[in-house]
Amino acid sequence: MQAPSWRITPVRIGLRTAAILAATSVLALAQTLPQEPAHEAGASITGSFEGWFKNPDGTYNLLLGYYNRNRKQEVDIPIGPDNRIEPGGPDRGQPTHFVTGRDWGVFTIKAPADFGESKITWTLTVNGQTTIIPASLKSDWEISPLKEAAVGNTPPVLSFEEKGPSVQGPQGITTERTVKVGIPLSLTTWVSDDAKFTSNSGARPKNLPPPVTLRWTMYRGPSRVTFSQDRPIVQKIERAGAAFAGMATTTATFGVPGEYVLHVTANDYSGEGGGGFQCCWTNGQVKVSVKP
């Protein structure tokens, strides 16, 4: 089995230097994802253990994502022998639809306070290739996805209702919707952020994009989903006490009835996967029951 996967990125300068120096002992032990030539289709998909973090109640979260090496082939792997997490599985909330490229920290698995030296494994088999990744509480893999040390940057706050429940961080928030086949489902998200700027280079561009960007993907379902915009523009709104607040709307259309899960990621200035530093982004899921 391969070691948990991390991405080693160029050292950030400026405000992040202190954080990088503090994490040197961890990054020195980091592993990159296994290398193989890029393919349009037919390549493997590898799960990625991003690391673990502790909850206030003494339990733990194991944060996982994946890397689909196919440049054009999105892949569906149903829960079962070819897509299983053990023990406690095979279904531990992992995706069954895999978009192309690297998808950082899309779900967490809660581990009990007495998890100790136990571990879980995620097995994926696709295109005749099997990969297995372990996840454990080894001290070198502890991460801080809720606050970055260098400038105190925190993930965006995400909600599916203007004044409804919200979440901050990769643990995510879930809501439910019902729609009929062929009828566009409106998906509106509200976000806020501390608007603290961080980037790989440390250089602040003259024309900054909005502090929060959104990305919608299919996570589970019997057939593909069509988004009017998978990266809808976040429009700024006024909200007391928020450095930045905004909202964005897209639609999803389904051609086949069934049960679906859609996934949305809210990234701040640090970018997708926090630029490889495991902070700062927030996940959300919409469970959609599609009727004939």
Phi and psi in degrees as GROMACS dihedral restraints (atoms count N, CA, C in turn):
[ dihedral_restraints ]
;  ai    aj    ak    al  type     phi  dphi    fc
    3     4     5     6     1   -83.8    20    10
    4     5     6     7     1   158.0    20    10
    6     7     8     9     1   -72.2    20    10
    7     8     9    10     1   159.0    20    10
    9    10    11    12     1   -53.3    20    10
   10    11    12    13     1   145.2    20    10
   12    13    14    15     1   -98.8    20    10
   13    14    15    16     1   132.8    20    10
   15    16    17    18     1  -130.1    20    10
   16    17    18    19     1   159.7    20    10
   18    19    20    21     1  -109.1    20    10
   19    20    21    22     1   126.1    20    10
   21    22    23    24     1   -89.7    20    10
   22    23    24    25     1   118.3    20    10
   24    25    26    27     1  -110.2    20    10
   25    26    27    28     1   163.4    20    10
   27    28    29    30     1   -57.5    20    10
   28    29    30    31     1   146.0    20    10
   30    31    32    33     1   -61.5    20    10
   31    32    33    34     1   131.1    20    10
   33    34    35    36     1   -80.2    20    10
   34    35    36    37     1   143.9    20    10
   36    37    38    39     1  -107.8    20    10
   37    38    39    40     1  -179.4    20    10
   39    40    41    42     1    69.1    20    10
   40    41    42    43     1  -126.7    20    10
   42    43    44    45     1   -64.4    20    10
   43    44    45    46     1   -22.8    20    10
   45    46    47    48     1   -92.5    20    10
   46    47    48    49     1    -5.5    20    10
   48    49    50    51     1   -57.2    20    10
   49    50    51    52     1   -44.5    20    10
   51    52    53    54     1   -60.4    20    10
   52    53    54    55     1   -41.0    20    10
   54    55    56    57     1   -65.9    20    10
   55    56    57    58     1   -39.2    20    10
   57    58    59    60     1   -65.3    20    10
   58    59    60    61     1   -43.0    20    10
   60    61    62    63     1   -62.3    20    10
   61    62    63    64     1   -38.6    20    10
   63    64    65    66     1   -66.7    20    10
   64    65    66    67     1   -28.0    20    10
   66    67    68    69     1   -98.1    20    10
   67    68    69    70     1     8.0    20    10
   69    70    71    72     1   -56.3    20    10
   70    71    72    73     1   -42.6    20    10
   72    73    74    75     1   -63.0    20    10
   73    74    75    76     1   -31.1    20    10
   75    76    77    78     1   -76.1    20    10
   76    77    78    79     1   -47.8    20    10
   78    79    80    81     1   -66.1    20    10
   79    80    81    82     1   -27.9    20    10
   81    82    83    84     1   -63.8    20    10
   82    83    84    85     1   -24.9    20    10
   84    85    86    87     1   -97.1    20    10
   85    86    87    88     1     2.1    20    10
   87    88    89    90     1   -67.5    20    10
   88    89    90    91     1   151.5    20    10
   90    91    92    93     1  -117.0    20    10
   91    92    93    94     1   140.9    20    10
   93    94    95    96     1   -89.2    20    10
   94    95    96    97     1   159.6    20    10
   96    97    98    99     1   -65.9    20    10
   97    98    99   100     1   147.2    20    10
   99   100   101   102     1   -54.6    20    10
  100   101   102   103     1   139.7    20    10
  102   103   104   105     1   -92.4    20    10
  103   104   105   106     1   142.7    20    10
  105   106   107   108     1  -158.9    20    10
  106   107   108   109     1   157.2    20    10
  108   109   110   111     1   -59.2    20    10
  109   110   111   112     1   146.6    20    10
  111   112   113   114     1   -70.5    20    10
  112   113   114   115     1   142.9    20    10
  114   115   116   117     1  -133.7    20    10
  115   116   117   118     1   151.2    20    10
  117   118   119   120     1   -71.4    20    10
  118   119   120   121     1   -34.1    20    10
  120   121   122   123     1  -156.9    20    10
  121   122   123   124     1   165.6    20    10
  123   124   125   126     1    90.7    20    10
  124   125   126   127     1    -2.1    20    10
  126   127   128   129     1   -90.9    20    10
  127   128   129   130     1   176.4    20    10
  129   130   131   132     1   -86.0    20    10
  130   131   132   133     1   169.8    20    10
  132   133   134   135     1  -126.6    20    10
  133   134   135   136     1   130.4    20    10
  135   136   137   138     1  -116.9    20    10
  136   137   138   139     1   129.9    20    10
  138   139   140   141     1   -66.9    20    10
  139   140   141   142     1   157.4    20    10
  141   142   143   144     1  -132.9    20    10
  142   143   144   145     1   121.0    20    10
  144   145   146   147     1   -88.6    20    10
  145   146   147   148     1   112.4    20    10
  147   148   149   150     1   -82.3    20    10
  148   149   150   151     1   -24.6    20    10
  150   151   152   153     1   138.8    20    10
  151   152   153   154     1  -174.7    20    10
  153   154   155   156     1  -132.5    20    10
  154   155   156   157     1   157.0    20    10
  156   157   158   159     1  -147.2    20    10
  157   158   159   160     1   154.2    20    10
  159   160   161   162     1   -92.8    20    10
  160   161   162   163     1   144.6    20    10
  162   163   164   165     1   -93.3    20    10
  163   164   165   166     1   156.5    20    10
  165   166   167   168     1   -57.9    20    10
  166   167   168   169     1   -26.9    20    10
  168   169   170   171     1   -85.9    20    10
  169   170   171   172     1     5.6    20    10
  171   172   173   174     1    94.4    20    10
  172   173   174   175     1    -9.3    20    10
  174   175   176   177     1   -81.1    20    10
  175   176   177   178     1   179.3    20    10
  177   178   179   180     1  -132.3    20    10
  178   179   180   181     1   155.6    20    10
  180   181   182   183     1  -115.1    20    10
  181   182   183   184     1   127.8    20    10
  183   184   185   186     1   -98.5    20    10
  184   185   186   187     1   121.3    20    10
  186   187   188   189     1  -101.3    20    10
  187   188   189   190     1   126.0    20    10
  189   190   191   192     1  -131.5    20    10
  190   191   192   193     1   148.5    20    10
  192   193   194   195     1  -138.2    20    10
  193   194   195   196     1  -153.4    20    10
  195   196   197   198     1  -160.9    20    10
  196   197   198   199     1   169.5    20    10
  198   199   200   201     1  -133.4    20    10
  199   200   201   202     1   111.7    20    10
  201   202   203   204     1   -94.0    20    10
  202   203   204   205     1   109.4    20    10
  204   205   206   207     1   -76.0    20    10
  205   206   207   208     1    -6.2    20    10
  207   208   209   210     1   -81.0    20    10
  208   209   210   211     1   128.3    20    10
  210   211   212   213     1   -74.9    20    10
  211   212   213   214     1   -25.0    20    10
  213   214   215   216     1  -126.2    20    10
  214   215   216   217     1   -17.5    20    10
  216   217   218   219     1   -92.7    20    10
  217   218   219   220     1   106.1    20    10
  219   220   221   222     1   -81.2    20    10
  220   221   222   223     1   141.4    20    10
  222   223   224   225     1  -126.4    20    10
  223   224   225   226     1   140.4    20    10
  225   226   227   228     1  -109.6    20    10
  226   227   228   229     1   126.1    20    10
  228   229   230   231     1  -128.4    20    10
  229   230   231   232     1   101.6    20    10
  231   232   233   234     1   -60.5    20    10
  232   233   234   235     1   154.2    20    10
  234   235   236   237     1   -61.0    20    10
  235   236   237   238     1   131.6    20    10
  237   238   239   240     1   154.3    20    10
  238   239   240   241     1  -152.3    20    10
  240   241   242   243     1   -57.9    20    10
  241   242   243   244     1   -30.9    20    10
  243   244   245   246     1   -93.5    20    10
  244   245   246   247     1    -3.2    20    10
  246   247   248   249     1  -152.7    20    10
  247   248   249   250     1    85.7    20    10
  249   250   251   252     1  -138.6    20    10
  250   251   252   253     1   145.9    20    10
  252   253   254   255     1  -120.6    20    10
  253   254   255   256     1   126.8    20    10
  255   256   257   258     1  -133.0    20    10
  256   257   258   259     1   149.6    20    10
  258   259   260   261     1   -79.4    20    10
  259   260   261   262     1   172.0    20    10
  261   262   263   264     1    90.3    20    10
  262   263   264   265     1    -3.8    20    10
  264   265   266   267     1  -100.9    20    10
  265   266   267   268     1  -152.9    20    10
  267   268   269   270     1   -76.9    20    10
  268   269   270   271     1   -16.9    20    10
  270   271   272   273     1   -95.2    20    10
  271   272   273   274     1   112.6    20    10
  273   274   275   276     1  -122.4    20    10
  274   275   276   277     1    26.4    20    10
  276   277   278   279     1    89.9    20    10
  277   278   279   280     1    10.2    20    10
  279   280   281   282     1   -73.6    20    10
  280   281   282   283     1   161.3    20    10
  282   283   284   285     1   -69.0    20    10
  283   284   285   286     1   156.4    20    10
  285   286   287   288     1  -114.9    20    10
  286   287   288   289     1   -12.5    20    10
  288   289   290   291     1  -113.0    20    10
  289   290   291   292     1   128.9    20    10
  291   292   293   294     1  -119.5    20    10
  292   293   294   295     1   111.6    20    10
  294   295   296   297     1   -74.7    20    10
  295   296   297   298     1   167.6    20    10
  297   298   299   300     1   -73.1    20    10
  298   299   300   301     1   152.7    20    10
  300   301   302   303     1    83.4    20    10
  301   302   303   304     1  -162.5    20    10
  303   304   305   306     1   -91.3    20    10
  304   305   306   307     1   125.1    20    10
  306   307   308   309     1  -117.4    20    10
  307   308   309   310     1   109.5    20    10
  309   310   311   312     1   -81.4    20    10
  310   311   312   313     1   134.0    20    10
  312   313   314   315     1    39.7    20    10
  313   314   315   316     1    59.5    20    10
  315   316   317   318     1   -86.1    20    10
  316   317   318   319     1   -15.1    20    10
  318   319   320   321     1  -153.9    20    10
  319   320   321   322     1   160.6    20    10
  321   322   323   324     1  -122.4    20    10
  322   323   324   325     1   151.9    20    10
  324   325   326   327     1  -118.0    20    10
  325   326   327   328     1   125.7    20    10
  327   328   329   330     1   -81.9    20    10
  328   329   330   331     1   127.6    20    10
  330   331   332   333     1  -109.6    20    10
  331   332   333   334     1   142.7    20    10
  333   334   335   336     1   -69.2    20    10
  334   335   336   337     1   163.8    20    10
  336   337   338   339     1   -60.6    20    10
  337   338   339   340     1   -28.2    20    10
  339   340   341   342     1   -97.1    20    10
  340   341   342   343     1    24.3    20    10
  342   343   344   345     1   -59.3    20    10
  343   344   345   346     1   -34.6    20    10
  345   346   347   348     1    54.2    20    10
  346   347   348   349     1  -125.3    20    10
  348   349   350   351     1   -95.1    20    10
  349   350   351   352     1    15.3    20    10
  351   352   353   354     1   -69.2    20    10
  352   353   354   355     1   169.7    20    10
  354   355   356   357     1  -152.1    20    10
  355   356   357   358     1   161.0    20    10
  357   358   359   360     1  -117.2    20    10
  358   359   360   361     1   161.3    20    10
  360   361   362   363     1  -130.9    20    10
  361   362   363   364     1   141.8    20    10
  363   364   365   366     1  -113.9    20    10
  364   365   366   367     1   117.8    20    10
  366   367   368   369     1  -107.5    20    10
  367   368   369   370     1   128.8    20    10
  369   370   371   372     1  -127.5    20    10
  370   371   372   373     1   129.9    20    10
  372   373   374   375     1  -124.1    20    10
  373   374   375   376     1   122.0    20    10
  375   376   377   378     1  -152.3    20    10
  376   377   378   379     1   144.9    20    10
  378   379   380   381     1    53.2    20    10
  379   380   381   382     1    35.4    20    10
  381   382   383   384     1    75.4    20    10
  382   383   384   385     1     9.7    20    10
  384   385   386   387     1  -122.6    20    10
  385   386   387   388     1   132.8    20    10
  387   388   389   390     1  -112.0    20    10
  388   389   390   391     1   133.0    20    10
  390   391   392   393     1  -125.4    20    10
  391   392   393   394     1   145.4    20    10
  393   394   395   396     1  -132.7    20    10
  394   395   396   397     1   126.5    20    10
  396   397   398   399     1  -123.0    20    10
  397   398   399   400     1   139.4    20    10
  399   400   401   402     1   -94.9    20    10
  400   401   402   403     1   157.9    20    10
  402   403   404   405     1  -138.0    20    10
  403   404   405   406     1   131.8    20    10
  405   406   407   408     1  -149.2    20    10
  406   407   408   409     1  -177.5    20    10
  408   409   410   411     1  -100.7    20    10
  409   410   411   412     1    29.4    20    10
  411   412   413   414     1   -56.3    20    10
  412   413   414   415     1   133.5    20    10
  414   415   416   417     1   -59.0    20    10
  415   416   417   418     1   -31.8    20    10
  417   418   419   420     1   -65.0    20    10
  418   419   420   421     1   -15.8    20    10
  420   421   422   423     1  -106.8    20    10
  421   422   423   424     1    15.4    20    10
  423   424   425   426     1   -72.2    20    10
  424   425   426   427     1   135.8    20    10
  426   427   428   429     1  -126.9    20    10
  427   428   429   430     1   170.5    20    10
  429   430   431   432     1  -129.5    20    10
  430   431   432   433     1    78.3    20    10
  432   433   434   435     1   -80.1    20    10
  433   434   435   436     1    -4.4    20    10
  435   436   437   438     1  -102.9    20    10
  436   437   438   439     1   -11.9    20    10
  438   439   440   441     1  -161.2    20    10
  439   440   441   442     1   128.0    20    10
  441   442   443   444     1   -89.3    20    10
  442   443   444   445     1   137.2    20    10
  444   445   446   447     1   -68.7    20    10
  445   446   447   448     1   -35.7    20    10
  447   448   449   450     1   -63.1    20    10
  448   449   450   451     1   -52.1    20    10
  450   451   452   453     1  -123.3    20    10
  451   452   453   454     1     6.4    20    10
  453   454   455   456     1    73.9    20    10
  454   455   456   457     1    21.7    20    10
  456   457   458   459     1   -62.6    20    10
  457   458   459   460     1   139.9    20    10
  459   460   461   462     1  -125.8    20    10
  460   461   462   463     1   158.3    20    10
  462   463   464   465     1   -66.9    20    10
  463   464   465   466     1   160.8    20    10
  465   466   467   468     1   -62.6    20    10
  466   467   468   469     1   154.9    20    10
  468   469   470   471     1   -96.2    20    10
  469   470   471   472     1   129.7    20    10
  471   472   473   474     1  -122.7    20    10
  472   473   474   475     1   138.0    20    10
  474   475   476   477     1  -144.4    20    10
  475   476   477   478     1   151.3    20    10
  477   478   479   480     1   -99.6    20    10
  478   479   480   481     1     1.2    20    10
  480   481   482   483     1  -136.8    20    10
  481   482   483   484     1   145.2    20    10
  483   484   485   486     1   -57.1    20    10
  484   485   486   487     1   -39.8    20    10
  486   487   488   489     1  -125.2    20    10
  487   488   489   490     1    29.7    20    10
  489   490   491   492     1   -98.3    20    10
  490   491   492   493     1  -168.2    20    10
  492   493   494   495     1   -58.6    20    10
  493   494   495   496     1   147.4    20    10
  495   496   497   498     1  -137.6    20    10
  496   497   498   499     1   167.9    20    10
  498   499   500   501     1  -145.1    20    10
  499   500   501   502     1   156.2    20    10
  501   502   503   504     1  -136.5    20    10
  502   503   504   505     1   116.4    20    10
  504   505   506   507     1   114.7    20    10
  505   506   507   508     1   176.9    20    10
  507   508   509   510     1   -76.8    20    10
  508   509   510   511     1    -8.5    20    10
  510   511   512   513     1   -60.3    20    10
  511   512   513   514     1   -34.4    20    10
  513   514   515   516     1    88.5    20    10
  514   515   516   517     1   168.5    20    10
  516   517   518   519     1  -135.4    20    10
  517   518   519   520     1   146.4    20    10
  519   520   521   522     1  -127.1    20    10
  520   521   522   523     1   139.2    20    10
  522   523   524   525     1  -133.7    20    10
  523   524   525   526     1   172.6    20    10
  525   526   527   528     1  -129.5    20    10
  526   527   528   529     1   145.7    20    10
  528   529   530   531     1  -140.5    20    10
  529   530   531   532     1   159.1    20    10
  531   532   533   534     1  -131.3    20    10
  532   533   534   535     1   140.1    20    10
  534   535   536   537     1  -154.5    20    10
  535   536   537   538     1   164.6    20    10
  537   538   539   540     1  -100.2    20    10
  538   539   540   541     1   155.0    20    10
  540   541   542   543     1   -54.6    20    10
  541   542   543   544     1   134.0    20    10
  543   544   545   546     1    82.4    20    10
  544   545   546   547     1    -7.7    20    10
  546   547   548   549     1   -97.7    20    10
  547   548   549   550     1   119.5    20    10
  549   550   551   552     1   -59.6    20    10
  550   551   552   553     1   131.0    20    10
  552   553   554   555     1   -96.0    20    10
  553   554   555   556     1   121.3    20    10
  555   556   557   558     1   -76.9    20    10
  556   557   558   559     1   131.4    20    10
  558   559   560   561     1  -124.6    20    10
  559   560   561   562     1   109.3    20    10
  561   562   563   564     1  -114.0    20    10
  562   563   564   565     1   134.6    20    10
  564   565   566   567     1  -124.0    20    10
  565   566   567   568     1   145.0    20    10
  567   568   569   570     1  -113.4    20    10
  568   569   570   571     1   135.7    20    10
  570   571   572   573     1  -136.0    20    10
  571   572   573   574     1   155.0    20    10
  573   574   575   576     1  -144.1    20    10
  574   575   576   577     1   160.3    20    10
  576   577   578   579     1  -157.4    20    10
  577   578   579   580     1   157.6    20    10
  579   580   581   582     1   -76.7    20    10
  580   581   582   583     1    -8.9    20    10
  582   583   584   585     1    58.0    20    10
  583   584   585   586     1    28.4    20    10
  585   586   587   588     1   -80.9    20    10
  586   587   588   589     1   127.4    20    10
  588   589   590   591     1   -86.3    20    10
  589   590   591   592     1   126.6    20    10
  591   592   593   594     1  -140.5    20    10
  592   593   594   595     1   146.9    20    10
  594   595   596   597     1  -157.5    20    10
  595   596   597   598     1   169.3    20    10
  597   598   599   600     1   -60.8    20    10
  598   599   600   601     1   -41.3    20    10
  600   601   602   603     1   -84.8    20    10
  601   602   603   604     1   -23.5    20    10
  603   604   605   606     1    82.6    20    10
  604   605   606   607     1    -8.2    20    10
  606   607   608   609     1   -85.9    20    10
  607   608   609   610     1   132.5    20    10
  609   610   611   612     1   -92.7    20    10
  610   611   612   613     1   113.9    20    10
  612   613   614   615     1   -66.5    20    10
  613   614   615   616     1   158.5    20    10
  615   616   617   618     1   -68.0    20    10
  616   617   618   619     1   -41.9    20    10
  618   619   620   621     1  -110.9    20    10
  619   620   621   622     1    93.3    20    10
  621   622   623   624     1   -78.8    20    10
  622   623   624   625     1   142.6    20    10
  624   625   626   627     1   -72.5    20    10
  625   626   627   628     1   176.5    20    10
  627   628   629   630     1   -57.6    20    10
  628   629   630   631     1   148.2    20    10
  630   631   632   633     1   -60.9    20    10
  631   632   633   634     1   -20.2    20    10
  633   634   635   636     1  -126.3    20    10
  634   635   636   637     1   132.5    20    10
  636   637   638   639     1  -121.4    20    10
  637   638   639   640     1   149.6    20    10
  639   640   641   642     1  -118.4    20    10
  640   641   642   643     1   148.3    20    10
  642   643   644   645     1  -139.0    20    10
  643   644   645   646     1   122.5    20    10
  645   646   647   648     1  -100.3    20    10
  646   647   648   649     1   137.2    20    10
  648   649   650   651     1  -140.4    20    10
  649   650   651   652     1   160.1    20    10
  651   652   653   654     1   -79.4    20    10
  652   653   654   655     1   139.9    20    10
  654   655   656   657     1  -114.3    20    10
  655   656   657   658     1   -43.1    20    10
  657   658   659   660     1  -147.6    20    10
  658   659   660   661     1   154.8    20    10
  660   661   662   663     1   155.0    20    10
  661   662   663   664     1   161.4    20    10
  663   664   665   666     1   -79.5    20    10
  664   665   666   667     1   -14.1    20    10
  666   667   668   669     1  -155.1    20    10
  667   668   669   670     1   167.0    20    10
  669   670   671   672     1   -67.4    20    10
  670   671   672   673     1   154.7    20    10
  672   673   674   675     1  -114.6    20    10
  673   674   675   676     1   141.5    20    10
  675   676   677   678     1  -108.2    20    10
  676   677   678   679     1   117.1    20    10
  678   679   680   681     1   -94.5    20    10
  679   680   681   682     1   138.5    20    10
  681   682   683   684     1   -65.1    20    10
  682   683   684   685     1   -36.5    20    10
  684   685   686   687     1  -146.3    20    10
  685   686   687   688     1   119.5    20    10
  687   688   689   690     1   -82.6    20    10
  688   689   690   691     1   -14.7    20    10
  690   691   692   693     1  -128.3    20    10
  691   692   693   694     1    71.3    20    10
  693   694   695   696     1   -65.3    20    10
  694   695   696   697     1   147.9    20    10
  696   697   698   699     1   -73.2    20    10
  697   698   699   700     1   133.3    20    10
  699   700   701   702     1   -88.1    20    10
  700   701   702   703     1   115.7    20    10
  702   703   704   705     1   -89.6    20    10
  703   704   705   706     1   131.1    20    10
  705   706   707   708     1   -68.1    20    10
  706   707   708   709     1   138.5    20    10
  708   709   710   711     1  -131.2    20    10
  709   710   711   712     1   164.6    20    10
  711   712   713   714     1   -89.9    20    10
  712   713   714   715     1   130.8    20    10
  714   715   716   717     1  -146.3    20    10
  715   716   717   718     1   124.1    20    10
  717   718   719   720     1   -60.1    20    10
  718   719   720   721     1   132.5    20    10
  720   721   722   723     1    84.5    20    10
  721   722   723   724     1    -2.3    20    10
  723   724   725   726     1  -104.6    20    10
  724   725   726   727     1   131.5    20    10
  726   727   728   729     1   -62.7    20    10
  727   728   729   730     1   -36.7    20    10
  729   730   731   732     1  -145.8    20    10
  730   731   732   733     1   139.1    20    10
  732   733   734   735     1  -140.4    20    10
  733   734   735   736     1   146.1    20    10
  735   736   737   738     1  -159.5    20    10
  736   737   738   739     1   174.1    20    10
  738   739   740   741     1  -143.6    20    10
  739   740   741   742     1   155.1    20    10
  741   742   743   744     1  -148.5    20    10
  742   743   744   745     1   146.0    20    10
  744   745   746   747     1  -131.5    20    10
  745   746   747   748     1   137.1    20    10
  747   748   749   750     1  -137.2    20    10
  748   749   750   751     1   177.2    20    10
  750   751   752   753     1  -128.1    20    10
  751   752   753   754     1   153.4    20    10
  753   754   755   756     1  -125.5    20    10
  754   755   756   757     1   133.5    20    10
  756   757   758   759     1  -121.7    20    10
  757   758   759   760     1   135.7    20    10
  759   760   761   762     1  -116.5    20    10
  760   761   762   763     1   134.2    20    10
  762   763   764   765     1   -97.6    20    10
  763   764   765   766     1   -10.6    20    10
  765   766   767   768     1  -134.8    20    10
  766   767   768   769     1   135.0    20    10
  768   769   770   771     1   -68.7    20    10
  769   770   771   772     1   159.2    20    10
  771   772   773   774     1   145.6    20    10
  772   773   774   775     1  -171.2    20    10
  774   775   776   777     1  -103.5    20    10
  775   776   777   778     1   125.9    20    10
  777   778   779   780     1  -123.6    20    10
  778   779   780   781     1   158.3    20    10
  780   781   782   783     1  -130.9    20    10
  781   782   783   784     1   125.6    20    10
  783   784   785   786     1  -104.8    20    10
  784   785   786   787     1   148.7    20    10
  786   787   788   789     1  -123.3    20    10
  787   788   789   790     1   135.7    20    10
  789   790   791   792     1  -126.1    20    10
  790   791   792   793     1   136.4    20    10
  792   793   794   795     1  -116.0    20    10
  793   794   795   796     1   129.8    20    10
  795   796   797   798     1  -105.3    20    10
  796   797   798   799     1   113.1    20    10
  798   799   800   801     1  -104.5    20    10
  799   800   801   802     1   146.4    20    10
  801   802   803   804     1   -98.4    20    10
  802   803   804   805     1  -161.0    20    10
  804   805   806   807     1   -59.2    20    10
  805   806   807   808     1   -23.3    20    10
  807   808   809   810     1   -69.5    20    10
  808   809   810   811     1   -15.9    20    10
  810   811   812   813     1    88.8    20    10
  811   812   813   814     1  -177.7    20    10
  813   814   815   816     1   -63.4    20    10
  814   815   816   817     1   131.7    20    10
  816   817   818   819     1    67.2    20    10
  817   818   819   820     1    17.9    20    10
  819   820   821   822     1    61.5    20    10
  820   821   822   823     1    25.5    20    10
  822   823   824   825     1    67.8    20    10
  823   824   825   826     1    21.6    20    10
  825   826   827   828     1    94.2    20    10
  826   827   828   829     1     3.1    20    10
  828   829   830   831     1  -107.7    20    10
  829   830   831   832     1    16.6    20    10
  831   832   833   834     1    61.1    20    10
  832   833   834   835     1    20.7    20    10
  834   835   836   837     1  -160.6    20    10
  835   836   837   838     1   132.1    20    10
  837   838   839   840     1  -145.4    20    10
  838   839   840   841     1   116.5    20    10
  840   841   842   843     1  -145.3    20    10
  841   842   843   844     1   165.3    20    10
  843   844   845   846     1  -131.9    20    10
  844   845   846   847     1   138.3    20    10
  846   847   848   849     1  -105.1    20    10
  847   848   849   850     1   152.2    20    10
  849   850   851   852     1  -145.3    20    10
  850   851   852   853     1   152.0    20    10
  852   853   854   855     1  -132.3    20    10
  853   854   855   856     1   143.9    20    10
  855   856   857   858     1  -121.8    20    10
  856   857   858   859     1   115.5    20    10
  858   859   860   861     1   -86.2    20    10
  859   860   861   862     1   123.0    20    10
  861   862   863   864     1  -119.6    20    10
  862   863   864   865     1   123.0    20    10
  864   865   866   867     1   -96.8    20    10
  865   866   867   868     1   113.1    20    10
  867   868   869   870     1  -100.9    20    10
  868   869   870   871     1   118.9    20    10
  870   871   872   873     1   -96.6    20    10
  871   872   873   874     1   155.2    20    10
